[in-house]
Structures are given as C-alpha cells and as structure tokens.
Amino acid sequence: MELLVLGGTAWLGRELARQAVGRGHQVDLPPPGPQRAGRRGTLMVAADRREPDVYVALANRSWDAVVEVSWQPALVRGALKALHRRARHRIFVSSDNGYASHATPGADETAPAQPATESDTVDIEQYGEAKVACEQASANTVGAGCW
C-alpha cells in the first residue's frame, strides 16, 4: 500500500508511519521544513505545507490512502484542495479536544462539538476549535466518512 501521511513527522504521524513501514507499506512524509532523511520505506518529500506551491513536488503521485493529522486549518484545507482526488481513501485523525464538554463519560462522536475556529492558523490554546474546523473542511470536501 502507498500512504501519504500529512502532519506526520512527530507523535501520532511518526508512529503511524513506523507501523506502516513495518508492515511493508511505502510511506511518503512531507516534513514541516527542509527535507530530512527518511527511514527505510519512507520518502521524505521536500515540502513546506505553508508554501503556496507545496504540492508541486507531489504532482504526479497518487496514494491508496492519505492520512491527515494536522490541526492547522489552512494546512488541511490546502491539502484537501490539492490532493483529495489523488487518493483512494482519505483519513482525517480527529481529537476528543473538539468536544464542547467532557462531562459525559462514554460520549461518542454525536456529542456537541466546540465552535470551529474561523482562523487559518491558530495557537495551541485553540487546538480543539482548530480540529473541529479541520473536521468540517474534510467532511465538506470528501464526505462525512473520511475519518
């Protein structure tokens, strides 16, 4: 399987890539800055997602799945616009920080969410609102079943 992991050079994305490579899959990882050497089975694509022509380096690529873990709305919207038709599956990794309340144990994804931020770029204090904005952008572009 060929995977593109966006926002994935640390934390969850790095572990997802490690697990996928361990299972024999090819993983592309655009790091958030200058190109870095990748592990065996990964291609570290030179791409800064904040730049307008970021996806030019990936122009001739397609994937079995694109996994997005970012929480910056502008980055997610840009990737959706450029890449959503170039993958058989698109997965957005959500967060329970998007919920309006954590007071109900066992609440599921139908629980009320925080209001989505209107900003393209946010600080960590707006992580939950940003994840909601990213979820909404993904659902509006790809459909509700993208995560």
N, C-alpha and C positions, 0 to 999 in steps of 0.2 A: 504494500500500500504506500502511496505517496501522500505525505501530510505537509501542510504549511501551518506552523504554529506562530501566531502573531501575538506579540507582547510576551513572548515565551522564553526569554533567556535567564529568568530567575524564578524562584519559588515554584508555583504550580506548573508553569510552562516548561521549565527546565526538567522537572520530574516527568511530565508527560512525554517530552522528547526522549528522555532517557529510557523510559519504559517502551516507547515505540521502537527505538533503535534496538533495544534488547530483544524485541520480537521480530526483528529483521525488516522493519519498515524504513523507508527513506524519509527523512525529516528536513524540511527547509526552515531556517530560523533567521528572519531579518533582525539583527541586533539593533538596539536603540542608539546607535552611534557608529563609529568606524568599524569596518569588518574585523572580525576576530576569527581565529582558527576554531573550527568545529570539531566535535568528537567524530570518530569513525561512524559513518552512516548519516551524518548531518551535513548540510550545506549551509554555511553561514553566509547569507546573501548580504552584500554591502547595501544597506538601505536604512536611511533615517526617516522614519514614518512621519516626521514633522515637515519634511520637504515636499513641495508640490509634485515633483516628478519621481517620487519614491518607487512607484511600481513599474517604472520603465525596465528595470533590471529583471522583472518577472514577466515581461510582456508575452513571451512565448511559452509560458508554463501553465499547466493545469494540474489539479490535485484530486485525489479521491476525497479528501476532506480538508477544510480549513478550520482550524480551531483558534478562536479569538479569546484571549484572557485579559485584554486591556480594560482599563476603566476610564480612559480619556475619550470623551465623546467625539472629538474631532478625528482622532486616530481610527476609531471604529467606523465612523461614517465614511471616511476616506477609503478604508479597506473595502467596505461594502460596495461603494460606488465602483471601485476599480476591479474587484475580484469576485463578486458574488456569483457571476455566471461561469466562473472558471473552475468551480469545484462541484463534485457530485453531491457533497454534503457540506453544510456549514454549521458549526457549533459555536455558540457563544456561552462562555462559562459565567454564570451569574454569581450572585453573592447574597447571603442572608442579610447583609447590611442594607439591602434595598427595601426591606420591610419597614413599614411605618411603626410597628411595635413588635417587641419580642416578649410580650406579656403572656401570650397564649402558648403553652407547651404543645408541641406537636403540630403547630400550624403548618399548612402546606403552601404551595405556590399560588393558591387562590386568595391568600391573606392580602389585605391592602398594602400597597407599596407607598414609599415616600414619593413626593412630587419629583419628577425628573428635573434636573438642572437644565437651564437654558444655555449655559456656557459651553464653549467648545473645549476649554481647558480649565481644570479645577485643581485645588489643593486637596490634600488627603482628608481634610475636615469635611469635604463634600463627597467622599467616596461612595456612600450609599446612593445619593441623588444622581451621581455620575453613572453608576452601574445601571440604575433604572433608565437613564437616558440612552445608554448603550443597548440595553434590552429592547427598548422601544424602537430604536433605529433598526436593530436586527429583525425584529418582528415585522416592521413596516416594509422592509426591503425583501426579506427572504420568506417570511411567514412565521407564524407562532411556534412552529415545531422546530426551530433552529437551535434549541438548547434543551 
